[in-house]
Amino acid sequence: MTRVLAADIGGTNLRLAVVSENGTILEEGRFEARLSSHGQTSQKEAQTCVIQTLSKAIIPFMEQHPTPAIGIGFPGFFHGNSGVLAASPNLPLLEDFALAERLSEQLGMHVAVQNDALCAAIGEQRFGAGKGKTNLLHITLGTGVGGGLILNDSPYTGEHGMAMEFGHLRVVTKHGRECGCGNSGCLEAYASATAVADRFYLASGIKADARQVFKLACDGNKEAVSILAEAGSYLGQAIAESVKLLDLESVTISGGLSHAWEFIHPSLMNTLNENLIPPLRGKVKVLPSSLNDNAGLLGAAVIASIN
């Protein structure tokens, strides 16, 4: 892998970095994106908005730090490694959009694009807590809950680019909380940063974001401690179902909510082992990312050099 540009696209912000061959971030920039709040009314408008928004941030950064290629982690589902966006939950007007090709034309350089959570899994396996693991489930805990899967040393996208939608595994079957995907009882409605804030407000009457809930837990707030432990328990339940299906033993977790590890991890492991079949109990390791929320950027750098 030569020195490349990498981008990690979130719902609000866009991170850009120059990444070296050994995974060192040499330069970094942060920009506002807000792709889902531009009010597009047609597919053409949505496509134009994405290309213009990304180009506005990437081109000046690229001019300062020229490299031969850029890899991008994007919130959506892709057809294999084609760079064609099949769909994006937060950008419903974008379907079968040749994002990599359009950006390549705009930027005049090689562009590789893949699902953001899968990029995080790639980064974690190559450089982080999952380094050297042949099989790895990586979970991202942010505004939503994402998942990326490495199987037999290769990123797994599934038949339609939608493999390992971990946040939409159902953890509550009766009277579950509504999820943004249209179903109810999904993990994302219980263990995302958004869900933690919502559930804490219902329990305490205090409006606080997930970071503030974590701080309150550190200060001994019982509701905050309970909500974070519950989030961990739901995570453990979902991981158990994934492990029973895939029979893997390595799981890594990144994202803002993973900073509350001391409150999440004990209940996660208890519920995980309670829900596993006996031969698998005690064999699954769940580790926090060792990359300080850079897993997605580093994974994007990897795909820039191989796609």
C-alpha positions as CSV (number, residue, x, y, z in Angstrom):
1,M,0.0,0.0,0.0
2,T,1.5,3.3,-1.0
3,R,0.7,6.6,0.6
4,V,-3.0,7.4,-0.2
5,L,-5.9,9.6,0.8
6,A,-8.7,8.2,2.9
7,A,-12.1,9.6,3.8
8,D,-14.6,8.5,6.4
9,I,-18.1,9.9,5.7
10,G,-20.5,10.3,8.6
11,G,-24.0,11.7,8.8
12,T,-22.7,15.1,9.8
13,N,-19.0,15.2,9.3
14,L,-16.3,14.1,6.8
15,R,-12.8,13.1,7.8
16,L,-9.9,13.1,5.4
17,A,-6.4,11.8,6.0
18,V,-3.2,11.0,4.3
19,V,-2.2,7.5,5.3
20,S,1.2,5.9,5.0
21,E,1.9,2.3,3.9
22,N,2.1,1.1,7.5
23,G,-1.2,2.7,8.6
24,T,0.2,5.9,10.0
25,I,-2.1,9.0,9.7
26,L,0.3,11.7,8.4
27,E,-2.2,14.6,7.9
28,E,-5.9,14.9,8.8
29,G,-8.7,17.3,8.2
30,R,-12.4,17.5,9.3
31,F,-15.2,19.0,7.4
32,E,-18.9,19.5,7.7
33,A,-20.9,17.3,5.3
34,R,-24.6,17.0,6.5
35,L,-25.4,15.0,3.3
36,S,-28.9,14.0,4.6
37,S,-30.1,17.5,5.4
38,H,-29.9,19.2,2.0
39,G,-33.5,18.6,1.0
40,Q,-33.0,17.0,-2.4
41,T,-36.2,16.1,-4.2
42,S,-34.9,13.9,-7.1
43,Q,-32.3,11.3,-7.7
44,K,-30.3,13.6,-9.9
45,E,-30.3,16.4,-7.3
46,A,-29.2,13.8,-4.6
47,Q,-26.4,12.5,-6.8
48,T,-25.2,16.1,-7.6
49,C,-25.3,17.0,-4.0
50,V,-23.1,14.1,-2.9
51,I,-20.6,14.7,-5.6
52,Q,-20.4,18.5,-5.0
53,T,-20.3,18.1,-1.2
54,L,-17.5,15.5,-1.2
55,S,-15.5,17.3,-3.9
56,K,-15.7,20.6,-2.1
57,A,-13.8,19.0,0.8
58,I,-11.6,16.6,-1.0
59,I,-10.2,18.8,-3.8
60,P,-8.5,21.4,-1.6
61,F,-7.1,18.7,0.6
62,M,-5.9,16.7,-2.3
63,E,-4.2,19.7,-3.8
64,Q,-2.2,20.2,-0.6
65,H,-1.5,16.5,-0.3
66,P,-1.3,14.8,-3.7
67,T,-1.6,11.0,-3.8
68,P,-2.5,8.6,-6.6
69,A,-5.7,7.3,-5.0
70,I,-8.4,7.8,-2.4
71,G,-10.5,5.3,-0.5
72,I,-13.8,6.3,1.0
73,G,-16.0,4.7,3.7
74,F,-19.5,5.7,2.9
75,P,-22.8,5.1,4.8
76,G,-24.6,2.8,2.4
77,F,-24.6,-0.6,0.7
78,F,-22.4,-1.4,-2.3
79,H,-22.5,-4.0,-5.0
80,G,-19.3,-5.9,-4.1
81,N,-16.2,-3.9,-4.8
82,S,-17.7,-2.1,-7.8
83,G,-18.1,1.2,-6.1
84,V,-21.7,1.3,-7.1
85,L,-24.0,2.4,-4.3
86,A,-27.0,0.0,-4.1
87,A,-28.8,2.1,-1.5
88,S,-28.3,4.3,1.6
89,P,-30.7,4.4,4.5
90,N,-30.0,8.1,5.2
91,L,-30.0,9.1,1.5
92,P,-33.1,7.3,0.1
93,L,-32.9,8.9,-3.3
94,L,-29.6,7.3,-4.1
95,E,-30.0,3.9,-5.7
96,D,-27.6,2.1,-8.0
97,F,-25.4,5.2,-8.1
98,A,-21.9,4.8,-9.6
99,L,-20.4,6.8,-6.8
100,A,-16.7,5.7,-7.3
101,E,-16.9,6.3,-11.1
102,R,-18.5,9.7,-10.8
103,L,-16.1,10.9,-8.1
104,S,-13.1,9.6,-10.1
105,E,-14.2,11.7,-13.1
106,Q,-14.6,14.7,-10.8
107,L,-11.3,14.3,-8.9
108,G,-9.2,13.0,-11.7
109,M,-7.8,10.1,-9.6
110,H,-8.5,6.5,-8.7
111,V,-11.4,6.2,-6.2
112,A,-12.5,3.2,-4.2
113,V,-15.7,3.3,-2.1
114,Q,-17.1,0.8,0.3
115,N,-19.6,0.6,3.3
116,D,-18.2,2.6,6.2
117,A,-18.6,-0.2,8.8
118,L,-16.9,-2.7,6.5
119,C,-14.1,-0.2,6.1
120,A,-13.8,-0.1,9.9
121,A,-13.6,-3.9,10.0
122,I,-10.9,-3.9,7.3
123,G,-8.9,-1.3,9.3
124,E,-9.3,-3.1,12.5
125,Q,-8.1,-6.4,11.0
126,R,-5.2,-4.8,9.3
127,F,-3.9,-2.5,12.0
128,G,-6.0,-2.8,15.2
129,A,-7.3,-5.1,17.9
130,G,-8.2,-7.6,15.2
131,K,-4.8,-7.7,13.6
132,G,-3.9,-11.1,12.2
133,K,-7.4,-12.6,12.7
134,T,-8.7,-14.6,9.7
135,N,-12.3,-14.0,10.8
136,L,-13.5,-10.9,12.5
137,L,-16.8,-9.2,13.3
138,H,-16.4,-5.5,13.8
139,I,-19.2,-3.4,15.3
140,T,-19.5,0.4,15.1
141,L,-21.4,2.2,17.9
142,G,-22.3,5.7,16.9
143,T,-25.4,7.6,15.9
144,G,-26.5,4.1,14.7
145,V,-25.0,0.6,15.0
146,G,-23.1,-0.8,12.1
147,G,-21.3,-4.1,11.4
148,G,-18.5,-5.3,9.1
149,L,-17.4,-8.9,8.6
150,I,-14.1,-10.4,7.6
151,L,-14.4,-14.1,6.6
152,N,-11.5,-16.2,5.6
153,D,-9.3,-13.1,5.5
154,S,-11.6,-11.3,3.0
155,P,-14.2,-8.6,3.5
156,Y,-17.7,-10.1,3.1
157,T,-20.3,-7.9,1.4
158,G,-23.1,-10.5,0.8
159,E,-25.1,-11.1,-2.4
160,H,-26.6,-7.6,-2.4
161,G,-23.9,-5.6,-0.5
162,M,-26.0,-5.7,2.7
163,A,-24.2,-8.3,4.8
164,M,-23.8,-7.8,8.5
165,E,-26.4,-5.1,9.1
166,F,-25.7,-5.8,12.7
167,G,-27.8,-2.8,14.0
168,H,-30.9,-4.3,12.6
169,L,-30.8,-7.7,14.3
170,R,-33.9,-7.9,16.4
171,V,-33.2,-8.1,20.1
172,V,-36.8,-7.4,21.3
173,T,-39.6,-9.3,19.7
174,K,-42.7,-8.0,21.5
175,H,-43.5,-4.3,21.8
176,G,-40.0,-3.3,20.7
177,R,-38.9,0.3,20.1
178,E,-39.4,1.6,16.6
179,C,-36.2,1.7,14.5
180,G,-35.4,4.1,11.6
181,C,-35.3,1.1,9.2
182,G,-39.1,0.7,9.6
183,N,-39.0,-2.4,11.9
184,S,-39.2,-2.5,15.6
185,G,-37.0,-4.1,18.3
186,C,-33.7,-3.6,16.4
187,L,-30.4,-3.5,18.3
188,E,-29.9,0.1,17.0
189,A,-33.0,1.2,18.9
190,Y,-31.4,0.0,22.2
191,A,-27.6,0.2,21.9
192,S,-26.7,3.2,19.6
193,A,-25.6,6.6,21.0
194,T,-29.0,7.9,20.0
195,A,-30.9,5.2,21.8
196,V,-28.8,5.6,24.9
197,A,-29.7,9.3,25.1
198,D,-33.4,8.6,24.4
199,R,-33.6,5.8,26.9
200,F,-31.8,7.9,29.6
201,Y,-34.3,10.7,29.1
202,L,-37.2,8.3,29.5
203,A,-35.6,6.9,32.7
204,S,-34.5,10.1,34.3
205,G,-36.2,13.1,32.6
206,I,-32.8,14.5,31.9
207,K,-31.8,15.5,28.4
208,A,-28.3,14.4,27.7
209,D,-26.3,13.0,24.7
210,A,-24.5,9.7,25.0
211,R,-21.2,11.4,26.0
212,Q,-22.9,13.2,28.8
213,V,-24.7,9.9,29.9
214,F,-21.2,8.3,30.1
215,K,-19.9,11.2,32.3
216,L,-22.9,10.9,34.5
217,A,-22.3,7.2,34.9
218,C,-18.7,8.0,35.9
219,D,-20.1,10.3,38.5
220,G,-22.3,7.5,39.9
221,N,-25.7,8.4,38.3
222,K,-27.7,5.1,38.7
223,E,-29.9,5.7,35.7
224,A,-26.9,6.3,33.5
225,V,-25.1,3.2,34.7
226,S,-28.2,1.1,34.2
227,I,-28.9,2.4,30.6
228,L,-25.3,1.7,29.5
229,A,-25.3,-1.7,31.1
230,E,-28.6,-2.5,29.3
231,A,-27.0,-1.4,26.0
232,G,-24.2,-3.8,26.7
233,S,-26.6,-6.6,27.4
234,Y,-28.5,-6.1,24.1
235,L,-25.1,-6.0,22.3
236,G,-24.2,-9.3,23.9
237,Q,-27.5,-10.8,22.8
238,A,-26.9,-9.7,19.2
239,I,-23.3,-10.9,19.2
240,A,-24.4,-14.3,20.5
241,E,-26.8,-14.7,17.5
242,S,-24.1,-13.8,15.1
243,V,-21.6,-16.2,16.7
244,K,-24.1,-19.0,16.6
245,L,-24.5,-18.4,12.8
246,L,-20.8,-17.8,11.9
247,D,-18.8,-19.6,14.6
248,L,-16.2,-16.9,15.0
249,E,-14.3,-16.0,18.1
250,S,-13.1,-12.5,17.5
251,V,-15.2,-9.4,17.9
252,T,-14.0,-5.7,18.0
253,I,-16.0,-2.6,18.7
254,S,-15.4,1.0,17.8
255,G,-17.3,4.3,17.8
256,G,-18.1,6.9,20.4
257,L,-20.2,4.7,22.7
258,S,-17.3,2.2,23.0
259,H,-15.6,4.8,25.3
260,A,-18.1,3.7,27.9
261,W,-16.5,0.2,27.8
262,E,-16.3,-0.2,31.6
263,F,-20.1,0.1,31.9
264,I,-20.9,-1.8,28.7
265,H,-18.5,-4.7,28.6
266,P,-19.4,-6.7,31.8
267,S,-23.1,-7.0,30.9
268,L,-22.2,-7.6,27.3
269,M,-20.1,-10.7,28.2
270,N,-22.6,-12.0,30.7
271,T,-25.4,-11.9,28.1
272,L,-23.2,-13.2,25.3
273,N,-22.3,-16.3,27.2
274,E,-25.8,-16.9,28.6
275,N,-27.1,-16.9,25.0
276,L,-24.4,-19.0,23.3
277,I,-24.7,-22.7,23.0
278,P,-22.5,-24.5,25.7
279,P,-19.6,-25.5,23.4
280,L,-19.0,-21.8,22.5
281,R,-19.3,-20.3,25.9
282,G,-16.1,-18.6,27.1
283,K,-14.5,-18.8,23.6
284,V,-15.5,-15.5,22.1
285,K,-13.3,-12.4,22.8
286,V,-14.9,-9.0,22.5
287,L,-12.3,-6.2,22.4
288,P,-12.5,-2.4,22.1
289,S,-10.8,-0.9,19.0
290,S,-7.2,0.0,19.5
291,L,-7.3,2.6,16.8
292,N,-8.9,5.6,18.6
293,D,-11.9,5.8,16.1
294,N,-9.5,5.7,13.1
295,A,-10.5,2.2,12.0
296,G,-12.8,3.5,9.2
297,L,-10.1,5.8,7.9
298,L,-7.5,3.1,7.9
299,G,-9.8,0.6,6.2
300,A,-10.6,3.2,3.5
301,A,-6.8,3.6,2.9
302,V,-6.5,-0.2,2.5
303,I,-9.3,-0.4,-0.2
304,A,-7.7,2.6,-2.1
305,S,-4.6,0.5,-2.7
306,I,-6.3,-2.8,-3.6
307,N,-9.5,-1.9,-5.6
